[in-house]
Structures are given as C-alpha cells and as structure tokens.
Amino acid sequence: ENGDVLDIMVHPNSDKYPHQQVLVVNINDYAYAVPFVEQGQERFLKTIVPNRKLTKHYLR
C-alpha cells in the first residue's frame, strides 16, 4: 500500500521505551503508529497500530 509519513515523534511512554520513536504513517486515509528503534542507518520497526487519535489530529 502507498503511505505517507506524517510525523516522527518521541515515544509517548519514553520512561519504559527510552530508545524508541514513533512514525505516524498515513495508509488509506487512516493514521497508524509505528514504533521503531534507530541504530545507525537502520530502523527496526516494532509493530504497526491503527490510531484514531492520530487520525483525528493529522487527517481530519
């Protein structure tokens, strides 16, 4: 699927996940949160989660 990166933000629970950031991605007009860890030139994507709050904030 085609998707666009809307934002890169600090993980909301940075105490528990200090090395993670979150990509906010638009896929089919819905925002998804994709937590990831960056190591040098690589990004390890942890999971992808649909997020209605991010959809409302970025796309509505």
Secondary structure, DSSP 4 states (H G I P E B T S, - for coil): --EEEEEEEE-TTTTT-TTEEEEEEEETTEEEEEEEEEETTEEEE---EE-HHHHHHHH-
